[in-house]
Amino acid sequence: MTPNDSSRNERAQLAFARLLPKLFRGGQAFVGVEAALSGLDADTATCRPQGLPHSVAELVAHVNWWNRWMLDIIELGQAQPYPAHAADTWPAVTPAGWPRVKAEFYELLARVDTHTARPDLANPVNHDETIGELLADFALHTAHHFGQVVTVRQALGAWPPPGGGDTW
């Protein structure tokens, strides 16, 4: 590896480290996760609109399931088995459980922050996936389902949130 290659790799690593937190939380390319969840009471968060398969709370609980799974792999440094069925990753959420699900989401985001600037993002950790790939999956999976959160809120008439959303 030439010194130029090393410098380019360092710059790429820094760019990726700066980009990841933005992908986890949104706010630039898509509505931020805090905005997407703001102003939701437990009854609204757990209401499943007619014609849609999930409530906001179910979507967030599903995101939590996978984010916890990915962080456990990264933090333990070893592959974990995939769930036997996709349904295993969709926990039911009652109105009483919504505050816990929402708090867990933010706790998982705080955990991922410690990994965004790791120097070993290219190291394999889960079968053929690297740490960096798992972190990117974490971000993209979260963004995907938070787009659904916005759709569910729109269907419930609970959008935009109190602080506003991308509705110009």
C-alpha positions, 0 to 999 in steps of 0.5 A: 500500500502506498502512502497515497492509498493509506491517506485515501483510505483514512479519508474514506473512513472519516467520511463514512464515520461522519455519514453514519450518524446522519443515516441513523438519525435522518434529518437531511435526506429524510425526516429525522427519527426524533421528528418522526416519533415526536408527539405520538401518544401510546394509543396513536403509536399502537393503532394499526391503520386499516389496510396497513400491516403495522402500527408505528410501535410495531415498526419501531419494535421491529427496528429495535429487534434488528438493531439490537441483533446487529449491535450484539454481533458487533459488540460480541465480535461473533456471528449470531444465528438468524431468526427462524422466522421473520415473524419472530422479529415483529414483537407485539406492542401494547399502549403500556409498552410504547414508552419502553419501545421508544426508549429502547430505540434511543438507547440503541442509537446511543450504543451505535454512536460508539461504533461509527468511527471504529478503525476496524470497519472492514473486519468481518464479524458476521459470516461474510459481513464486515462491521461497516456493512452491519452498521450500514445495514443498521442505518438503511433498515432504520431509514426504510422503516421510518419511511413507513412510520411517516406513512402510518402517521399520515394514514392516522391523520397524525402527520406532520408532527408538532415540530413539522415534517417535510411537508412543503 
